[in-house]
Amino acid sequence: MKRNELLDVYAKKLHIKNYSYRTEKSYIHYLNLFLDYISNNKSQNEEPKLVINFLDYCKTEKKFSYSSMKQALASVRFLYLEVLNKRIDFNFFFKMRKPDSLPNVLSPGQVKNIIDSITNLKHKAIISTIYSCGLGYQKLFG
């Protein structure tokens, strides 16, 4: 199947299965990336190895985040399972570990400066309550 044909069928299947517009756009982006990777690496003819090498390329060369890696995998999975109806010797349902990250925390002095800079008593009470309850630092100050 030619690239344009494949993209057309892929987009139609996504639409028929009621994927959202943003998901369709994202999947097609990752499909294009996968097809470009295939065309640049024609020497790899074993499909499971090709998929693994593509994901490794996304992680190391493209520096994809955790969520981008999941989207790329989902896009390739959709291609093989839904469009090509191919069962390859690759487990598309493997788990990727989400990287742990700690939130940025304000020092007590910084919080005091923020609260002291508020002149409206009602706003000062709201911010003080949010801080004392440990609610939404990143939403509030990030």
Secondary structure in CASP SS format (residue, H / E / C, confidence):
PFRMAT SS
TARGET T0000
AUTHOR 0000-0000-0000
METHOD secondary structure of the structure
MODEL  1
M C 1.00
K C 1.00
R H 1.00
N H 1.00
E H 1.00
L H 1.00
L H 1.00
D H 1.00
V H 1.00
Y H 1.00
A H 1.00
K H 1.00
K H 1.00
L H 1.00
H H 1.00
I H 1.00
K C 1.00
N C 1.00
Y C 1.00
S C 1.00
Y H 1.00
R H 1.00
T H 1.00
E H 1.00
K H 1.00
S H 1.00
Y H 1.00
I H 1.00
H H 1.00
Y H 1.00
L H 1.00
N H 1.00
L H 1.00
F H 1.00
L H 1.00
D H 1.00
Y H 1.00
I H 1.00
S H 1.00
N H 1.00
N C 1.00
K C 1.00
S C 1.00
Q C 1.00
N C 1.00
E C 1.00
E H 1.00
P H 1.00
K H 1.00
L H 1.00
V H 1.00
I H 1.00
N H 1.00
F H 1.00
L H 1.00
D H 1.00
Y H 1.00
C H 1.00
K H 1.00
T H 1.00
E C 1.00
K C 1.00
K C 1.00
F C 1.00
S C 1.00
Y H 1.00
S H 1.00
S H 1.00
M H 1.00
K H 1.00
Q H 1.00
A H 1.00
L H 1.00
A H 1.00
S H 1.00
V H 1.00
R H 1.00
F H 1.00
L H 1.00
Y H 1.00
L H 1.00
E H 1.00
V H 1.00
L C 1.00
N C 1.00
K C 1.00
R C 1.00
I C 1.00
D C 1.00
F C 1.00
N C 1.00
F C 1.00
F C 1.00
F C 1.00
K C 1.00
M C 1.00
R C 1.00
K C 1.00
P C 1.00
D C 1.00
S C 1.00
L C 1.00
P C 1.00
N C 1.00
V C 1.00
L C 1.00
S C 1.00
P H 1.00
G H 1.00
Q H 1.00
V H 1.00
K H 1.00
N H 1.00
I H 1.00
I H 1.00
D H 1.00
S H 1.00
I C 1.00
T C 1.00
N C 1.00
L H 1.00
K H 1.00
H H 1.00
K H 1.00
A H 1.00
I H 1.00
I H 1.00
S H 1.00
T H 1.00
I H 1.00
Y H 1.00
S H 1.00
C C 1.00
G C 1.00
L C 1.00
G C 1.00
Y H 1.00
Q H 1.00
K H 1.00
L H 1.00
F H 1.00
G C 1.00
END
